[in-house]
Amino acid sequence: MAGWIVGISFSSIVLLIGIYGVKSRRRQDRNKWPWWFVLFGCCALISVIINYQFR
């Protein structure tokens, strides 16, 4: 049970950081790190959901 809570909270935090980084473009340069955070957060969230269902 604790692993599911930790996984959901970690993936949510990473996903929110990535979304915040994508939305707050103050300069015209294109940073790739927010998109990596969004991708990693989505993959972590999917992994948590799959592993919780097959427990």
Legacy VTK file of the C-alpha trace (Angstrom):
# vtk DataFile Version 3.0
C-alpha trace
ASCII
DATASET POLYDATA
POINTS 55 float
0.000 0.000 0.000
2.763 2.467 0.828
4.514 1.896 -2.505
1.401 2.897 -4.396
1.077 6.135 -2.423
4.757 6.990 -2.900
4.563 6.216 -6.626
1.457 8.331 -7.173
2.883 11.276 -5.254
6.300 11.076 -6.968
4.838 10.820 -10.457
2.386 13.646 -9.751
5.133 15.947 -8.496
7.379 15.214 -11.493
4.465 15.702 -13.875
3.477 19.022 -12.287
7.075 20.289 -12.433
7.213 19.395 -16.121
3.901 21.078 -16.886
4.979 24.179 -14.987
8.254 24.231 -16.951
6.448 23.924 -20.266
3.938 26.665 -19.439
6.458 29.174 -18.060
8.551 29.973 -21.095
9.899 33.415 -20.434
12.601 33.238 -23.040
12.338 32.178 -26.652
14.784 29.298 -26.321
13.321 25.830 -26.277
14.222 23.797 -23.224
13.870 20.057 -23.477
13.936 19.305 -19.762
10.239 20.077 -19.110
9.177 17.644 -21.811
11.419 14.953 -20.294
9.780 15.568 -16.908
6.309 15.293 -18.452
7.242 12.081 -20.258
8.835 10.552 -17.156
5.877 11.570 -14.985
3.380 10.009 -17.388
5.389 6.801 -17.618
5.715 6.621 -13.833
1.987 7.184 -13.404
1.151 4.459 -15.921
3.605 2.113 -14.208
2.011 2.743 -10.825
-1.462 2.050 -12.190
-0.380 -1.158 -13.927
1.542 -2.473 -10.936
-1.316 -1.663 -8.561
-3.820 -3.588 -10.652
-1.658 -6.701 -10.952
-0.769 -6.858 -7.271
LINES 1 56
55 0 1 2 3 4 5 6 7 8 9 10 11 12 13 14 15 16 17 18 19 20 21 22 23 24 25 26 27 28 29 30 31 32 33 34 35 36 37 38 39 40 41 42 43 44 45 46 47 48 49 50 51 52 53 54
